[in-house]
Amino acid sequence: MELASFLQDVVVNNFTHDIASLSVVLLVIMVLAHLVPYLSDPAGLRAYPGPSLAKLSKAWLARIAYHGRVNASVHEAHEKYGTFVRISPIEVSIVHPEALHQIYGHTTGTTKSDLYSAFTQFGGTPSVFGTRDRTEHARKRKIMAHIFSLKSVVEFEPIIHSYQRVLVQKWDRICEAGVRGNGGVEGSCVWRAGNERAWFDCMRWFNYLAFDIIGDLAFGSSFGMLAAVRDSTQIVTSQKAAMDAYGVQDAKLEYKTISAVEAINSASSIGVFLGILPLWLRPIVSRFFAAKMKARSSLGSMAATALLEGRDEQDRPLGKKELSAESLSLLVAGSDTTANSTGAITYFLAQNPNVQAKLQEALDQVLGPPGGDSDNGDTAPYSKIKNIEYLQDVINEGLRLHSTVGIGLPRVVPEGGITVLGKTFASGTVISCPLYALHRLPSVWGNDADVFNPDRWSKGDRATMLKAFAPFSIGPRACLGRNLANMELLIFIATIFHRYDFVLGTPGQKLEVHDGFIRKPLGVSVGVKRRGA
């Protein structure tokens, strides 16, 4: 017994010693892996200021991404350190209007960083959004471009009006109930009555509206969210079966119901966090988010019928996996971003009653007095509202303060290096210009840069402001859907603010936002009543 006990102690002690020694060795390796590049400084970035941890590791950037504070934290770093901020061992964030054009312009030669590979789906097949190769991006963009040309977008207007009309009809009934002092429930929307208004969260309505419109435009039918007032849609159970069925008449497929808005929102913030991590670590960490990522990718089982006709320069259509990837990208970009912008602008107008009244006066002058029959529409025609300067100023100011994509889109410096604001960056360095911070730069927007003030666009230096204004980015990678987004925003905002009066649900309430790749308002609680009824 004594011998057995002695042998057990030897084995345990040696094993414990080996584990402790291995842990020390691994710790030393990890420290050296971060410290040696910092000391050797191959990219010449040591002189750039920034958080101490960011200079040594991507941990600082990953942490703020995980907690949904990328935009706010990088902005605060620029306020502390200035124009140039080192936000990772290989990335420098630069806030300046000239930097925007020098990094993202047509002739810069920069390419997307490996952050974008975290957004690939379907066996690593990137969409036009995630494609890093410039030639391949140009091919995909050509196939997609016909959908979003100004000519095509204008033809979409009747579809936009048809769904806007559904929202108006439902809101009219809710407002009537509010006047009578009756609260209620429809689908997932709960409203209460008080002070002759109906009080509810309008953000979910904008989600349903935007999803149904992009569903009809891109996929041939809506998701039925607005009619049901619920975040639900049917998708094919098997992605492979869905891809095999592309082009097959009367294919037999099994379907399931999921919450599309929730799936997209959950995956948006995860994508940025994973994209910041080193490539070797992503597969390990992504396992913890597999369910959320799978829910998002399952939406790609729907083929965007609008893409089936597209061809590249060699007259080649999109492959099956490409079609799935582009369909998912189109769904996210065409719905979530528009809904978020509409929600934020509604919040700002409800927060600023004087601005809201000025906008309504401008709308009344063009559209006539409010109070039309909702069964006949009363939706704002694009031809009448597109030239209302104050309406565009309101939307621009909303897009400035609430940049739907506010992070600095990371770009890799090409061979030969690049010079930005007189500073030269070596090939392979990652540089970016964060829109959230740029859109709040006092040197451009004034000391009231954090204030919602549409008058700045008519009273300030408009040319200077437009040079620093990029809600849809700029250059060869700019948002393909900006024409559609702008028309939708004009119609949405003109229609609801011509017809309704808004106040905040609670005086002084803040616009709570989750920062992922997309900045998502968590809710916009408002009190609504009809104008002129």
Residue, then its C-alpha position, 0 to 999 in steps of 0.5 A: m500500500e505504501l509503495a502504491s501510494f508513493l508511485q501515485d504521488v510521483v505520477v501526480n506530482n510529475f504530471t502537475h509539474d509538466i502541466a505547469s511547465l507547459s502553461v509557462v511555455l505557452l504563456v511565454i510564447m503568447v507574450l513573445a508573439h505579441l511583443v516581438p512584432y511590437l518591438s521590431d515594428p515591421a510596419g512602422l506603426r509604433a509612433y501612432p497613438g492608441p490604447s496600449l492593449a491595441k498596440l500589442s493585440k487585437a484583444w482591445l478591438a475584439r472586446i469592444a466588438y463583442h460588447g457592441r461598442v465598436n463605434a463609440s469606443v473608436h470615436e472616444a479614442h479619436e477624441k483622446y488621441g487625435t486624427f490617427v489612432r492605432i486600433s490594432p497591431i496592424e491597423v490605423s484608424i484615420v478620421h479626416p474627410e481627405a482620408l475618406h477619399q484617399i482610402y476608399g477612392h477609385t484609384t487607391g488600389t486598396t482591398k478589403s481586409d480579412l475581416y470580410s471573410a467572416f461574412t462568407q457562407f455556403g462553403g466559403t462563397p462570398s457575396v459581392f459585399g464580402t469579395r476581396d478580390r477586385t476583379e471578382h468583385a467587379r464581375k459580381r457587381k456587374i451582375m447585380a448592378h441592373i437591379f439597382s440602377l436608377k431606372s429599375v429603382v423608379e419602377f419599384e415605386p408601386i410596390i413600395h407604395s403598396y406596402q406603405r399603404v398596408l402600414v398606414q391602414k393599420w396605423d390609422r386603426i391603431c390611432e383611432a383606438g388611441v383616440r377612443g382610449n383603447g389599447g390593444v394587440e395586433g400580432s406582436c405589436v402591443w399599444r396603449a392609449g393615452n392623451e388621444r395617442a397610441w403608444f407603441d414601439c414603431m421600430r418593429w413596424f419598420n422592420y416588417l415594412a422593409f423586409d416585405i418590400i425587399g422580399d417582393l422586389a428581390f424574391g418575388s413575394s413578401f414575407g407577410m410580416l406586415a400583414a401578420v405584424r409578426d417577425s416570421t417567415q418560411i424558409v426551406t429546411s435544407q439549403k442543399a435541397a433549395m440550391d438543387a431546386y433552383g430552376v426546377q419547376d414545382a420542386k418538392l421542398e420542406y419548409k420551417t418558420i423562423s424569425a428573420v429579423e432576429a436571425i439577422n440582428s444576432a449574426s450582425s454583431i457576431g460577424v464583426f467580432l469573429g472578423i477581428l479575431p486571428l484566422w486560426l482562432r475563428p473556427i474555434v470561437s465560431r462554434f459558440f455562435a453556431a446556432k445564431m450563424k446557422a439561423r442567418s445563413s438559412l435565409g440564403s435558401m431563398a433564391a432572389t429571382a431578381l438575380l436570375e437574369g444577371r450575367d457577367e461580361q462572359d454571359r455567365p450567370l451566378g452559380k448556385k452557391e453564389l446565388s444563395a450568398e447574394s440572396l442573403s446579402l441582398l436581404v440584409a442590405g435591402s431591409d435591415t439598413t433601411a429599417n434602422s435608418t427610418g427608426a433613427i430618423t423617426y426618433f430624432l424628429a419625435q425628439n425635436p418637435n420644432v424640426q418635425a413641424k417645419l418638415q410637416e409644413a414643407l410636406d403640406q405645401v407639396l402634398g396638400p393638407p393631411g387627412g386623406d382616406s387610407d384606403n386610397g393610399d395617401t402615400a407620398p409619390y416620389s416624383k412630388i417629394k424628391n425635390i423637397e430640400y428640407l426633407q432631404d436635409v432631414i434624412n441626411e442629418g439622420l443618416r449623419l448622426h445614425s450611420t447605419v454602418g459606422i465602423g471604419l471599413p478596413r482596407v489593406v494597403p497595396e504593394g508600393g504603399i499608400t500616403v494618407l494625409g502626408k503619412t506613408f503606410a507600408s504594404g499590408t498595413v490595414i487602414s480605415c476611416p470610421l464614419y461614426a467618428l467622421h460624421r461627428l468631426p467638429s472641424v466639419w460639422g461644428n461644435d454642435a456635431d452631436v445635435f440633430n440639426p437639419d438646418r446645418w445643411s442649408k446654412g453651412d458649407r454644404a460642399t465641405m459637409l458632403k465631402a465628409f458625408a458617406p452613409f453609403s461609403i464611396g468608391p468602387r465598393a460603395c453600396l449598390g442599393r443606395n438609389l433604392a435606399n434613398m427613394e424608400l427613405l424619402i417615401f417612408i419619412a414623407t408619408i408617415f410625417h405628413r399623416y401622423d404626429f409623433v412624440l417620444g414615448t418617454p420625455g428625454q428617452k435615449l436612442e439605445v443602439h447595438d453596434g455590430f457591423i450594422r448599428k441597430p436601434l433596440g427600439v423606438s417608443v413613440g406616441v402617435k396620432r393622426r394629423g388633420a383627422 
